Amino acid sequence: MNWDLIFTITNNFALVMWLILAFAPRREAVIKGIFYGGVGLLALTYAVIIIPLMTGLVDGGGSGGTPDMTSLAGVKALLASDGGATIGWIHYLAFDLFVGIWVANNADRHGINRIIQIPFLLFTLMLGPFGLTLYLVFRLFRRDKPENAVYPA
């Protein structure tokens, strides 16, 4: 497989979805499009590639053999291969975009200005759980916080 091409396509695709999430009007059709067309396609890409990669049906560009996900050494070996790094990156792209959609929807629902949301979305794009943590801490300490500021409703 051409891992460089798969990496480039999925990475650029995810960046376009993030730009739409950050700057497009938050209409229901837009959010559904990002969810199904963005997260859904990334997850589908992951699903289509992970089984052949993990079973050795496609060459991951590593040392060969079936990847061992039960030890740190096995995970390091998998991620050190082109296929493993690419599939790992697609995994991050899909889940981080999913979390970004949640942050954006939640912030909209709680009346948080779009300009304030953008840094949280950027941190979620770049650092995943750290961006989510920053957003949840922001909600917790907001002066006009909703009753459920700690619970991510």
N, C-alpha and C positions, 0 to 999 in steps of 0.2 A: 504494500500500500504506500501511497505517497503521503507520508505523515506530515511533511512540511505544508503541502497543499491543504490537507484537512485542517491542520492547525490554523493556517492563515484564513481560510474561509470561515471557520467557526468563530475565530477571534474577531474578525472584522464584522461579521454578522451580529455578534453579541454587542459590539460597540455601537452599531447602528441602533439596536434595540434600546440601549441605555440612553442614547441621545434622544430618541423618541420619547422615552419615559421621562426624561428630565425637562424637555422643552416643548413637546406637543401638547395640545389641549387634552385634558384628562377626561375625555368622553368615554363612555362605556365601550364603544367599538374599538377605540385606541387601546385601552387597557386589555380587552379581550384579545386583540391582535398581538400585543406584546406577549401576553400569557401563552396563548396557543401557538402563535406564529414564531415567538421567540423562545420561551422556555420549552414549549412543546417540541419544537424542531431540534433544539439542542439536546433535549432528553432522548428523543427518537434517534438522533445521530449516535449518542452515547450507547443506547440500547442495541443498535444495529452493529456497532463495532465491538462492544465489550465481550460478548460471548465468543466470537471467533478469536479475539485476542487472548482471552483467558484460557481457551481450550487449545491454543496453539494452531488453529486453522489458518490464521494469518500471521505473518512474521512481524513481530513488534520491534524488530531492530535491536534486540538485546541479545543476551547470552543464550537464549533458547530455553526450551523446557516450559513446563506449566508454572505460571507465577504463583508464588507462595504469599498469601495475604495474611498469614497468621504470625509472621515475625517481622521485626523491623528490618532485618537484612533482606527478607523477601520483598517487602514494599519498596525499599531503596533500590533493589535490583530492577523491579518493574518500572519505577519512575525514572530510572537512569536510561531506559530505552526510549527510542523515538515514539513508539506506539504507546508505551505506558505514560510518558509525559503528556502526549497529546490527549489521550483519553482522560487522564487526571485533570488536565486543563479544561476539557469540555465539561467534566463533572463540576468544577468550580464555576464555570461560566453559567451553567444552567441553574445551580442552586443560588448563586449570588444574584442573578437576575430575578429569580423567584422572590428572594428576600427584598430586593430593591422595589419590586412591585408592591409587596406588602407594606414597606415603609412609606412609599408614595401614597398608597390608598389610605393608610392609617393617618398619615399627616394631613391629607385632604379632609378626612372625616373629622379630625380634631381642629380644623381651621388654621393649620400651620402654613404660613406663606410659602409659596413656591421657591422664593429666593433663599429662605432658611432651609428648605428641604435639600437643595442642590448639594451642599457640602456633605450631608449625611448619605446621599446617593453616591457621591464621588468616593467617599470612604468605603461604602459597601461594595462598590465596583472594584476598588483597588485592594481592600483589605478584609472583605467579607464580614466575618463576625465582629470585627472591631467597629465597623460602620454601624452595624445593628446595635452594638453596645452603646455607642455614642448617642444614637437616636433614642434608645430607651432611657438613658440617663438624662438626656435633654427633656424628655417627657416627664420624668419623675420630678425634676426640679423646676418645671415651668410654673410661673405664677398662677396662670389661669388653667392649670391642669384639670383634665377631666377626673371624675371620681375613680376611674379604673386606670390611672396613669401607670401603675406598675404592671398590671396585666395587659398583655398586648392585644387587646380587642380593637 
